[in-house]
Amino acid sequence: MPKNTKFGALYIVATPIGNLDDISKRGLMILDKVHLCAAENTKNSKKLLKKYNLNTPLVSYHKYSEESKLNFLISTLKSGEDIALISDAGTPLISDPGYLLVNKALEEGIRTMPIPGPSSLIAALSVSGLPLDKFTFYGFPPKKKKALVTFLETLAVSDKTSIIFETKLRILGFLQTLAEISPNREIFVAREMTKLHESFYRGSVVNVIEKLSSQKNALRGEFVLVIGSNKKLVSEEFLTEEQEKVIQVLLKSMKRNDALNLASKSFGIKKNSLYKLLLKEK
């Protein structure tokens, strides 16, 4: 739907993940000029506004009120007033409320703009020391043991770096379950980033568990985990049984060069590598 210039604008504003000095100048300008700020945690948000002498009205907008507040916020935007959406910390919608509001605003033709800034996901990745050419973000992992095991078995065979969020109550249990599957997997754990007790842990799963278990207060706070890829899969390309079957069908129905070109695009494997793999399979 085309944007309606008579409507107000919805700003998705990234706020500090800990240190309040990390807010951008543009973020402060937007928070000062909007008519209303929808905040996941108004108690936390008041601290930010107070530090910068901002008097913007706050309205609570969390996972339990997303639906009930949706019509009110959309009506406010349609009346011509601007709204800023902020989460408890970091960039909104990353494992935080906001999807319903953003989706509805776009559907109604309301201008929706990002005001970029802090993100615990990106901050952790930047200092993890693990490969970042390919990575997958999973948010919070399953709580139940059976589902968690299945989830971690998927990560164990991934050729990408994986990132998850975890709470202080479940962090150790998560790592112990991961250790049962991949005890030597290289991981990075970031705790309380940009805050007073910021801590980083690197090493194998078993090694990181030892560090967390032996240090006083190490299991307090908020955690971001970066889990290394399966290095064997990364270093050695191979064809799955299904890929081999597809290539054989292609080779029977078209010229070899055309078949390899098509397979290369479909599988994301360079044509030369694909040819070498086929020779190896023979």
C-alpha positions in Angstrom: 0.0 0.0 0.0 1.4 3.5 -0.9 2.6 5.6 2.0 0.1 8.2 3.3 1.8 11.4 4.1 -1.1 12.6 6.3 -0.4 9.7 8.7 2.3 9.9 11.4 5.5 7.9 11.2 6.5 4.9 13.1 10.2 4.9 14.1 11.9 1.6 15.2 14.6 3.0 17.5 17.5 1.0 18.8 18.4 1.8 22.4 21.5 0.8 24.5 21.9 -2.8 25.6 23.5 -1.7 28.9 25.6 1.4 28.8 23.2 4.4 28.3 26.0 6.4 26.5 25.5 4.1 23.5 22.4 5.8 22.3 22.9 7.6 18.9 22.3 11.3 18.4 19.6 10.6 15.9 18.0 8.1 18.3 17.7 10.9 20.9 16.4 13.4 18.4 13.6 11.0 17.3 12.7 10.1 20.9 12.5 13.8 21.7 10.3 14.7 18.7 7.7 11.9 18.6 4.3 12.3 20.3 4.5 8.9 22.0 7.0 6.2 22.8 5.8 2.6 22.9 8.2 0.8 25.2 8.6 -2.9 26.2 9.6 -2.0 29.7 8.6 1.5 30.8 10.5 1.3 34.0 13.8 0.8 32.1 12.9 3.3 29.4 12.2 6.0 32.0 15.9 5.8 33.1 17.0 6.4 29.5 14.6 9.4 29.0 15.5 10.8 32.4 19.3 10.7 31.7 18.8 12.8 28.5 16.0 15.1 29.9 13.4 13.8 27.5 9.7 14.1 28.5 8.1 12.0 25.8 5.0 10.1 27.1 5.6 6.4 27.4 3.0 3.6 26.8 3.7 0.0 27.8 4.0 -2.3 24.8 5.2 -5.9 25.6 4.4 -9.4 24.5 1.3 -9.6 26.7 -0.2 -6.3 25.3 0.9 -6.5 21.7 -2.6 -7.3 20.4 -4.6 -5.2 22.9 -2.5 -2.0 22.2 -2.3 -2.5 18.4 -5.4 -0.7 17.4 -4.7 2.2 19.8 -1.2 2.7 18.3 -2.3 2.4 14.7 -5.1 4.9 15.3 -2.6 7.3 16.9 -0.4 7.0 13.8 -3.4 7.5 11.5 -4.3 10.6 13.4 -1.0 12.2 12.3 1.1 11.6 15.4 4.5 10.0 15.3 5.4 7.1 17.5 8.8 5.5 18.4 9.0 1.8 19.3 11.7 0.8 21.6 12.5 -2.6 23.3 13.9 -3.3 26.8 17.3 -3.0 25.2 18.9 -3.1 21.8 17.1 -3.2 18.4 13.3 -3.8 18.6 11.8 -7.0 17.1 15.0 -9.1 17.6 13.4 -11.6 19.9 11.3 -8.7 21.2 7.7 -7.4 20.6 6.9 -5.3 17.6 6.2 -7.6 14.6 2.4 -7.1 14.8 2.8 -3.3 15.0 5.3 -3.0 12.1 3.4 -5.4 9.9 0.1 -3.6 10.5 1.7 -0.2 9.9 3.1 -1.3 6.6 -0.2 -2.8 5.6 -1.9 0.5 6.4 0.6 2.5 4.4 2.2 4.1 7.4 5.8 5.3 7.0 8.0 2.9 9.1 11.6 3.8 9.5 14.6 2.2 11.3 16.8 4.3 13.6 19.8 1.9 13.8 22.0 1.4 16.8 23.0 -1.2 19.4 22.2 -4.9 19.0 23.5 -7.5 21.4 23.4 -10.0 18.5 25.8 -8.0 16.4 27.9 -6.9 19.3 28.6 -10.5 20.4 29.4 -11.6 16.9 31.9 -8.8 16.4 34.1 -9.9 19.3 33.5 -13.7 19.1 36.5 -14.5 17.0 34.4 -17.1 15.1 33.7 -17.0 11.3 31.0 -14.5 10.3 30.8 -15.0 6.6 27.7 -17.2 7.2 25.7 -17.3 10.4 22.2 -18.1 11.7 20.3 -16.4 14.5 17.9 -18.7 16.4 16.7 -16.4 19.3 15.9 -18.4 22.5 16.3 -22.2 22.2 13.6 -24.7 23.2 13.0 -25.1 26.9 12.0 -28.8 27.0 14.9 -31.3 27.0 13.7 -33.4 24.1 13.2 -30.4 21.8 16.5 -28.9 23.0 18.4 -32.0 22.0 16.8 -32.1 18.6 17.7 -28.4 18.2 21.3 -28.9 19.2 21.7 -31.9 17.0 20.8 -29.6 14.1 23.4 -27.1 15.2 26.0 -29.8 15.5 25.9 -30.5 11.8 25.6 -26.9 10.7 28.2 -25.4 8.5 27.3 -21.9 9.8 28.1 -20.1 13.0 25.0 -20.1 15.2 23.8 -17.4 17.7 21.3 -17.8 20.5 20.0 -15.9 23.5 19.8 -17.6 26.9 18.7 -16.7 30.4 20.7 -17.0 33.6 18.4 -19.8 34.8 19.0 -22.0 31.7 22.5 -21.1 30.5 24.3 -23.9 32.3 21.7 -26.5 31.4 21.9 -25.5 27.8 25.7 -25.8 27.7 25.6 -29.2 29.5 23.2 -30.5 26.9 25.4 -29.1 24.1 28.4 -30.8 25.8 26.7 -34.2 25.6 26.4 -33.8 21.8 29.5 -31.7 20.9 31.9 -31.4 23.9 34.7 -29.9 21.8 32.6 -27.5 19.8 34.2 -24.0 19.9 31.9 -21.4 21.5 31.8 -17.8 22.7 29.6 -16.6 25.6 29.0 -12.9 26.2 27.5 -11.9 29.5 26.2 -8.5 30.5 27.7 -6.7 27.5 28.5 -3.0 27.9 27.5 -3.2 31.6 29.6 -3.1 34.8 30.1 -6.8 35.0 30.7 -7.5 31.3 32.4 -10.9 30.8 33.5 -13.0 27.8 34.2 -16.7 27.7 35.8 -18.5 24.8 36.9 -22.1 24.2 35.4 -25.6 23.9 31.9 -26.2 25.5 33.5 -28.2 28.3 36.1 -25.5 29.0 33.5 -22.7 29.1 31.3 -24.7 31.5 34.2 -25.0 33.8 34.9 -21.3 33.7 31.2 -20.4 34.4 30.8 -22.9 37.1 34.0 -21.8 39.0 33.5 -18.1 39.0 31.3 -16.3 41.5 28.3 -14.6 40.0 29.2 -15.8 36.5 25.6 -17.2 36.0 23.9 -13.8 36.6 22.7 -11.5 33.9 21.9 -11.8 30.2 23.8 -14.1 27.8 24.5 -14.3 24.1 26.0 -17.5 22.8 27.9 -17.8 19.6 28.5 -21.4 18.6 31.1 -22.4 16.0 30.2 -24.3 12.9 31.0 -28.0 12.1 34.5 -27.4 10.8 34.5 -30.7 8.9 31.5 -29.6 6.9 33.0 -26.2 6.2 36.4 -27.5 5.1 35.2 -30.5 3.0 32.3 -30.0 0.5 30.4 -33.1 -0.2 27.3 -34.1 -2.1 24.3 -35.4 -0.3 22.5 -38.5 -1.6 19.6 -36.3 -2.9 22.0 -33.9 -4.7 23.7 -36.9 -6.4 20.3 -38.1 -7.6 19.3 -34.7 -8.9 22.6 -34.4 -10.8 22.2 -37.8 -12.4 18.7 -36.9 -13.6 20.1 -33.6 -15.1 22.9 -35.4 -16.8 20.5 -37.7 -18.5 18.3 -34.9 -19.8 20.8 -32.2 -20.9 24.4 -31.6 -21.8 27.0 -32.1 -19.0 28.0 -28.4 -19.0 24.4 -27.2 -18.8 23.6 -29.8 -16.0 26.6 -28.6 -14.0 25.7 -25.0 -14.4 22.1 -25.6 -13.2 23.3 -27.8 -10.3 25.9 -25.2 -9.3 23.3 -22.5 -9.0 20.8 -24.7 -7.2 23.3 -26.1 -4.6 25.5 -23.1 -4.1 28.6 -25.0 -5.1 31.1 -23.7 -7.6 30.9 -25.6 -10.9 34.6 -26.6 -10.8 34.1 -27.9 -7.3 31.0 -29.8 -8.3 32.9 -31.5 -11.2 35.7 -32.5 -8.8 33.2 -33.9 -6.4 31.5 -35.9 -9.1 34.9 -37.4 -10.1 35.6 -38.2 -6.5 32.2 -40.0 -6.1 33.1 -42.2 -9.1 
